[in-house]
């Protein structure tokens, strides 16, 4: 009987130390993106990833989304961000804020860009640098994975064909499993 109470008390202490920050994190994956991700929304949903993607979204737009989801207790354990295709350069402070808001008990996945624009390299360097600065942030290298598969892309070189949507979703799902 005494052992039971010791185990019960230790269990309460351990769970008490975890607190609501860990215990209250919704499981699963939440993805924030632009038209590239929007094209693969059904494929991503089919792999269990909730998608919030709109045409022409900028990286800076992800900050208030992540803040709101966290404040309302709906920010999932894994946060996937694929933004930066639309020309406005990603600022370090924006990426740093997302990683900070997510906190140490979540993982942020940054999907780099495969876009035939002069700013692609700069954006990808900034995404990689953010991932290197934060222990809870990882880079998903879509650029290197996809660049030798032209049939995955529409004529513009970055929006996805049907085959591209399937391969994009499979790659992102595998990297964030």
Residue, then its C-alpha position, 0 to 999 in steps of 0.5 A: x500500500x505504501x508503494x502505491x502512494x509513493x508511485x502516486x505522489x511521484x507521478x503527480x510530481x512528474x506531471x506537475x513539473x511538465x505543466x500545461x506547456x507540454x501536457x496541453x500541446x495539441x498533437x499533429x502537424x500544422x502547415x502554413x504556406x502560400x500558393x505552392x502549398x495550397x496546390x498540395x493541400x488535399x495531398x497534405x491533408x490526406x497525410x494528416x497535415x492541417x493546412x493553412x495556405x493562401x495565394x501570395x502569403x508572405x513569411x511575415x504573415x506567419x508570425x501572427x498566425x503562430x502567435x494566435x494559435x499558441x495563445x488559443x491553445x491550438x498550435x500543434x506539436x509540429x509547425x511546418x512553414x513554406x513561405x518566401x516564394x513571393x518576393x519580400x525577403x525573410x527577416x531574421x527577426x520574423x523567423x526567430x519570433x516563430x521559433x521562440x513562440x513555438x518554444x522548446x516543446x514543439x518543432x518548427x520545420x522550414x521548407x526551403x524554396x525551389x523557385x526560379x527567381x533571383x532571390x531564391x538563394x538569399x531566401x534559402x540561406x536565411x531559412x537555413x540560418x534560422x534553423x541553425x540558430x534554433x534547437x527547435x527548428x529544422x530545415x526541409x530541403x525541398x530545393x535539392x530534393x526537387x530540382x532534378x524533377x521538372x515534371x513536378x512543376x508547372x511552366x513557371x518552375x515552382x507551382x506544382x503539377x499533380x505529380x509535384x503535389x503528390x511528391x511534395x506532400x510525401x516529402x514533407x510528410x516523411x520529413x515531419x513524421 
